Amino acid sequence: MHSHIAEAIKQPDLIRVQPDLFCLRFESMKVYSALGAVRHLMDSGTVQEGDTLIDSSSGIYAHALALACHRFGLRCHIVGSATVDQTLRVQLEILGATLEQVEPSRNLRLDQELRVRRISEILEDNPSYHWMRQYHDAIHYYGYREVAENLEREIPAGGITLVGGVGSGASTGALATYLAEAGRDVRAVGIQPFGSVTFGSEQVPDPDMIIAGIGSAIEFRNVRHELYDRIHWVNFECALSGSVELLRSTGIFAGLSAGAAYLTTLWERRGRSSRTYVFIAADTGHRYVQDAYVQHRRARDIEHLRPHEIASLDELKPPWSTASWRDVAPPTHGS
């Protein structure tokens, strides 16, 4: 029995898609991250009941932080992207969280810069607010230890290849870290949209990109680049095609990052049978219906999709590129 809905929502389902292929399917993945971070802040005395937490979000983190604040008796203020839809806006309002959205932008950098700038303005006027800094603070790793422990118990012995969106780094990065600490041979494969600075694709725009949560147009300081063995840069068309095929073949209705992860997992897994592959579905597909799933007839047969293997970031190009990150990483990122 759960004491709060957040504790129930955070639990993922591990679905065996094929004998060596699993989907780690969340209703809302960042609930784990938010609960773990807020619990740490409460236990350390950094915040206490009645305080206000503030952060920026393009969608699912807003819901996660609002639930965590509801769970621990805190106030919540979200500076949101224009992608925050009515369903989420209404939930935030009823939960007692306040939301302000920046002006719509087709440019990811402008959207994220506007949100961070607005947070700075709010903090000047309200210095007692605590900025959660989901893009920078390593406390967002803590909540995923329990997920990694469950994976360690349930996944067959042997090597694990973990595939998922990078985002702030506190999902794939945290899971890979904790699995490695448990003694597993783990390889992390990260998914990025074009236009993200985190893994060097900022000069390759994707005007249809609506998966801002897995990419960054500003530096995310809690991404640990050295954790990732391979990176796949996937555009909207490929992510949509992967999402449609994931639903068609498995019945799993998930977001675009899950479709991108499914697509790339199948590619990484081809001809290899010595490892177990786990791809992350970070959220359900409901918020992507109008902007993505209604276009399902334009989805391509993923059997005909192939990534462009690159030896340098200068070779990046849509719709899908991939590389060993250690081979292409700029010196400033380490390898």
C-alpha positions as CSV (number, residue, x, y, z in Angstrom):
1,M,0.0,0.0,0.0
2,H,1.3,3.5,-0.9
3,S,1.0,6.5,1.4
4,H,0.8,9.0,-1.5
5,I,0.0,8.8,-5.2
6,A,3.5,10.0,-6.1
7,E,4.9,6.8,-4.5
8,A,2.6,4.7,-6.8
9,I,3.2,6.7,-10.0
10,K,6.9,6.5,-9.7
11,Q,7.0,2.7,-9.9
12,P,8.0,1.6,-13.5
13,D,6.9,-1.5,-15.2
14,L,9.6,-3.8,-16.6
15,I,8.2,-5.4,-19.8
16,R,9.9,-8.2,-21.6
17,V,9.5,-7.4,-25.3
18,Q,11.8,-10.3,-26.4
19,P,13.9,-12.7,-24.4
20,D,16.9,-10.3,-24.4
21,L,14.9,-7.0,-24.8
22,F,13.1,-5.2,-22.0
23,C,11.2,-1.9,-21.8
24,L,11.4,0.0,-18.6
25,R,8.1,1.8,-18.8
26,F,7.3,4.7,-16.5
27,E,4.0,6.7,-16.2
28,S,6.2,9.7,-15.4
29,M,9.8,8.9,-14.9
30,K,10.9,12.2,-13.2
31,V,8.6,11.5,-10.2
32,Y,11.5,9.3,-8.9
33,S,14.0,12.0,-9.5
34,A,11.9,14.7,-7.8
35,L,10.9,12.6,-4.8
36,G,14.5,11.6,-4.2
37,A,15.8,15.1,-4.6
38,V,13.1,16.7,-2.3
39,R,13.4,14.0,0.3
40,H,17.2,14.7,0.4
41,L,16.6,18.4,0.8
42,M,14.1,17.8,3.6
43,D,16.4,15.3,5.4
44,S,19.4,17.6,5.2
45,G,17.4,20.6,6.5
46,T,18.0,22.6,3.3
47,V,14.2,23.1,3.0
48,Q,11.3,22.6,5.4
49,E,7.6,22.3,5.2
50,G,6.0,25.4,3.8
51,D,9.0,26.5,1.7
52,T,8.6,27.1,-2.0
53,L,10.5,25.1,-4.6
54,I,11.0,26.5,-8.1
55,D,12.3,25.1,-11.4
56,S,12.0,25.1,-15.1
57,S,10.3,22.3,-17.1
58,S,9.1,21.4,-20.5
59,G,6.5,19.0,-19.1
60,I,6.9,15.9,-17.0
61,Y,9.3,17.4,-14.4
62,A,6.7,20.0,-13.6
63,H,4.2,17.3,-12.7
64,A,6.8,15.4,-10.8
65,L,7.9,18.3,-8.7
66,A,4.3,19.4,-8.0
67,L,3.6,15.9,-6.7
68,A,6.7,15.8,-4.6
69,C,5.8,19.2,-3.1
70,H,2.3,17.9,-2.4
71,R,3.7,14.8,-0.8
72,F,6.0,16.8,1.6
73,G,3.9,19.9,2.2
74,L,5.9,22.4,0.1
75,R,4.9,25.1,-2.3
76,C,5.8,24.7,-6.0
77,H,6.3,27.3,-8.7
78,I,7.1,26.2,-12.3
79,V,8.4,28.3,-15.2
80,G,7.2,26.2,-18.0
81,S,7.8,25.8,-21.7
82,A,5.0,26.5,-24.1
83,T,4.8,22.7,-24.6
84,V,3.0,22.4,-21.2
85,D,-0.5,21.5,-22.3
86,Q,-3.9,22.1,-20.8
87,T,-4.2,18.7,-19.1
88,L,-1.0,19.4,-17.2
89,R,-1.9,23.0,-16.5
90,V,-5.1,22.0,-14.9
91,Q,-3.5,19.3,-12.7
92,L,-0.8,21.8,-11.5
93,E,-3.4,24.3,-10.6
94,I,-5.5,21.9,-8.6
95,L,-2.4,20.5,-6.9
96,G,-1.6,24.0,-5.7
97,A,1.4,24.6,-7.9
98,T,1.7,27.9,-9.8
99,L,2.7,27.9,-13.4
100,E,3.9,30.6,-15.7
101,Q,4.8,29.8,-19.3
102,V,7.3,31.6,-21.5
103,E,6.4,32.7,-25.0
104,P,6.2,30.0,-27.6
105,S,9.4,29.5,-29.5
106,R,10.5,27.2,-32.3
107,N,14.0,27.6,-31.0
108,L,15.0,25.3,-28.1
109,R,17.8,27.6,-27.0
110,L,15.6,30.6,-26.8
111,D,12.9,28.6,-24.9
112,Q,15.4,27.3,-22.3
113,E,17.2,30.6,-21.9
114,L,13.9,32.4,-21.4
115,R,12.9,30.0,-18.7
116,V,16.2,30.2,-16.8
117,R,16.2,34.0,-17.1
118,R,12.7,34.2,-15.7
119,I,13.8,32.0,-12.7
120,S,16.6,34.4,-12.0
121,E,14.2,37.3,-11.9
122,I,11.8,35.5,-9.6
123,L,14.7,34.5,-7.2
124,E,15.8,38.2,-7.0
125,D,12.3,39.1,-5.8
126,N,11.9,35.9,-3.6
127,P,15.4,34.9,-2.2
128,S,13.8,32.4,0.1
129,Y,12.7,30.2,-2.8
130,H,14.8,27.1,-3.4
131,W,15.8,26.5,-7.0
132,M,15.8,22.8,-7.7
133,R,18.2,23.1,-10.7
134,Q,17.1,19.9,-12.3
135,Y,19.6,20.6,-15.1
136,H,22.6,21.1,-12.8
137,D,22.3,19.6,-9.4
138,A,23.4,16.0,-8.9
139,I,20.8,15.4,-6.2
140,H,18.5,14.4,-9.0
141,Y,20.5,11.2,-9.4
142,Y,19.6,9.9,-5.9
143,G,16.0,8.8,-6.6
144,Y,17.1,6.3,-9.3
145,R,19.1,4.1,-7.0
146,E,16.0,2.1,-6.2
147,V,15.2,1.6,-9.9
148,A,18.7,0.3,-10.5
149,E,18.4,-2.1,-7.6
150,N,15.2,-3.4,-9.0
151,L,16.7,-3.9,-12.4
152,E,19.7,-5.6,-10.9
153,R,17.3,-8.2,-9.3
154,E,15.0,-8.7,-12.3
155,I,17.4,-8.6,-15.3
156,P,19.2,-11.9,-16.0
157,A,22.8,-12.1,-15.1
158,G,25.3,-10.7,-17.6
159,G,26.0,-7.5,-19.4
160,I,23.3,-4.8,-19.8
161,T,23.0,-2.2,-22.5
162,L,20.8,0.7,-21.3
163,V,19.3,3.0,-23.9
164,G,17.4,6.2,-23.2
165,G,17.2,9.9,-23.6
166,V,20.0,11.9,-21.9
167,G,18.1,15.0,-20.9
168,S,19.5,16.4,-17.7
169,G,21.6,13.2,-17.3
170,A,19.7,12.1,-14.2
171,S,18.0,9.0,-15.6
172,T,20.2,7.0,-18.0
173,G,23.3,8.4,-16.3
174,A,22.1,7.6,-12.8
175,L,20.9,4.1,-13.7
176,A,24.2,3.3,-15.4
177,T,26.1,4.6,-12.4
178,Y,24.2,2.5,-9.8
179,L,24.1,-0.6,-12.0
180,A,27.9,-0.4,-12.4
181,E,28.3,0.1,-8.6
182,A,26.3,-3.1,-8.2
183,G,28.9,-4.9,-10.3
184,R,27.1,-5.1,-13.6
185,D,28.8,-4.8,-16.9
186,V,26.7,-1.9,-18.2
187,R,26.9,0.1,-21.4
188,A,24.9,3.3,-21.7
189,V,23.6,4.5,-25.0
190,G,22.2,8.0,-25.0
191,I,19.5,9.5,-27.3
192,Q,19.8,13.2,-28.3
193,P,17.7,15.4,-30.6
194,F,19.5,17.5,-33.2
195,G,20.0,21.0,-32.0
196,S,21.2,20.0,-28.5
197,V,24.5,21.3,-27.2
198,T,25.0,18.5,-24.7
199,F,26.6,16.2,-27.3
200,G,27.5,18.7,-29.9
201,S,24.6,18.9,-32.4
202,E,23.7,22.5,-31.8
203,Q,24.5,23.4,-35.4
204,V,22.1,20.9,-36.9
205,P,18.5,22.1,-36.3
206,D,15.4,20.0,-36.4
207,P,12.4,22.3,-36.8
208,D,9.9,19.6,-36.0
209,M,11.6,18.6,-32.8
210,I,9.1,18.5,-29.9
211,I,11.1,16.3,-27.5
212,A,12.9,19.1,-25.7
213,G,13.2,17.1,-22.5
214,I,15.9,14.9,-23.9
215,G,18.1,17.6,-25.3
216,S,19.6,20.9,-24.2
217,A,20.3,24.2,-25.8
218,I,22.1,25.4,-22.7
219,E,24.8,23.6,-20.7
220,F,23.4,20.9,-18.4
221,R,26.0,20.5,-15.7
222,N,24.8,17.2,-14.2
223,V,25.3,15.3,-17.5
224,R,28.4,13.0,-17.0
225,H,29.6,12.6,-20.6
226,E,32.0,9.8,-19.7
227,L,29.2,7.5,-18.7
228,Y,27.9,7.1,-22.3
229,D,29.4,4.6,-24.7
230,R,27.4,5.6,-27.7
231,I,25.2,8.5,-28.7
232,H,22.4,8.4,-31.3
233,W,21.0,11.7,-32.7
234,V,17.5,11.2,-33.9
235,N,15.1,13.6,-35.6
236,F,11.3,13.9,-35.2
237,E,10.5,11.7,-38.1
238,C,12.6,8.8,-36.8
239,A,11.3,9.2,-33.2
240,L,7.7,9.2,-34.5
241,S,8.4,6.1,-36.6
242,G,9.9,4.3,-33.6
243,S,7.0,5.3,-31.4
244,V,4.4,4.1,-33.9
245,E,6.2,0.8,-34.3
246,L,6.6,0.4,-30.6
247,L,2.8,0.8,-30.1
248,R,2.0,-1.4,-33.1
249,S,4.3,-4.3,-32.2
250,T,4.1,-4.3,-28.4
251,G,1.1,-2.3,-27.4
252,I,3.3,0.1,-25.4
253,F,1.9,3.7,-25.8
254,A,4.8,6.0,-24.9
255,G,6.4,9.3,-25.6
256,L,8.6,10.2,-28.5
257,S,11.8,9.6,-26.6
258,A,10.7,6.0,-26.1
259,G,10.2,5.6,-29.8
260,A,13.7,6.9,-30.4
261,A,15.1,4.6,-27.8
262,Y,13.2,1.6,-29.2
263,L,14.5,2.4,-32.7
264,T,18.1,2.7,-31.6
265,T,17.9,-0.3,-29.3
266,L,16.9,-2.5,-32.2
267,W,19.9,-1.2,-34.2
268,E,22.4,-1.6,-31.3
269,R,21.1,-5.1,-30.7
270,R,21.2,-6.4,-34.2
271,G,23.2,-9.7,-34.5
272,R,24.2,-9.5,-30.9
273,S,22.9,-12.0,-28.4
274,S,25.3,-11.9,-25.5
275,R,23.8,-8.9,-23.7
276,T,20.4,-7.9,-22.3
277,Y,19.0,-4.6,-23.7
278,V,16.8,-2.3,-21.7
279,F,15.3,0.8,-23.2
280,I,13.5,3.6,-21.2
281,A,10.0,4.8,-21.9
282,A,10.0,7.9,-19.7
283,D,6.3,8.8,-20.0
284,T,3.1,7.8,-21.7
285,G,2.1,8.9,-25.2
286,H,-0.9,11.0,-24.3
287,R,0.7,14.4,-24.4
288,Y,2.1,13.6,-27.9
289,V,-1.2,12.6,-29.6
290,Q,-2.0,15.9,-31.3
291,D,1.5,16.9,-32.3
292,A,2.8,13.4,-33.2
293,Y,0.6,10.3,-33.1
294,V,-2.1,11.8,-35.3
295,Q,0.6,11.8,-38.0
296,H,1.1,8.0,-37.7
297,R,0.4,7.4,-41.4
298,R,3.6,9.3,-42.2
299,A,5.7,7.0,-40.0
300,R,8.3,5.1,-41.9
301,D,9.0,1.3,-41.8
302,I,11.8,1.2,-39.3
303,E,13.3,-1.8,-41.1
304,H,14.3,0.7,-43.8
305,L,15.9,3.2,-41.4
306,R,19.6,3.2,-40.9
307,P,21.9,5.6,-38.9
308,H,24.7,7.5,-40.4
309,E,27.9,6.3,-38.5
310,I,30.1,9.3,-38.0
311,A,33.8,9.7,-37.1
312,S,33.5,13.4,-36.3
313,L,30.8,15.8,-35.0
314,D,31.2,17.7,-38.3
315,E,29.6,14.8,-40.1
316,L,26.4,14.9,-38.1
317,K,23.3,15.0,-40.3
318,P,19.6,14.1,-40.1
319,P,17.6,12.1,-39.9
320,W,19.7,9.8,-37.7
321,S,23.4,9.8,-36.8
322,T,25.4,7.7,-34.4
323,A,28.9,7.4,-33.0
324,S,31.0,6.0,-30.3
325,W,31.1,9.0,-28.0
326,R,34.7,8.4,-26.9
327,D,35.8,8.6,-30.6
328,V,34.1,11.9,-31.3
329,A,34.0,13.7,-28.0
330,P,35.6,17.2,-28.0
331,P,38.6,17.4,-25.6
332,T,36.7,19.7,-23.3
333,H,34.1,17.1,-22.6
334,G,36.5,14.4,-21.7
335,S,36.3,10.8,-22.9
